[in-house]
Amino acid sequence: MSVHIPSTSGATVLALYKKPADPAAFDAYYTDHHAPLAKTLPGLVSYTIGRGGEKDPYYLVAILTFASEAALGAALGSPQGAATVADLQNFAQAGVDILTFPNLPA
């Protein structure tokens, strides 16, 4: 028996931000500083965010997509990638879980 693994179609970074102590301060910093910084990542194809509900374990979810795993790796290895990752300490004190993965067809 063989298993067919479909080819990938891009790659994604999923950032899952835990509930901050001060949501207003988090939102202001994220909107004014972090999101504009993340949007400078080279090769970024799309960037969307969603807000968790009151009972959800996460406050905010950010979804960043790239054309390939190589493009994602290059973005994270770039000066903009280093700056974006370093910026997390400035506002995500409650914690953030970051997943990276290749996109597969559904």
Secondary structure, DSSP 8 states (H G I E B T S, - for coil): ----------EEEEEEEE--S-HHHHHHHIIIIIHHHHTTSTTEEEEEEEE--TTSSEEEEEEEEESSHHHHHHHHHSHHHHHHHHHGGGT-TT-EEEEEEE----
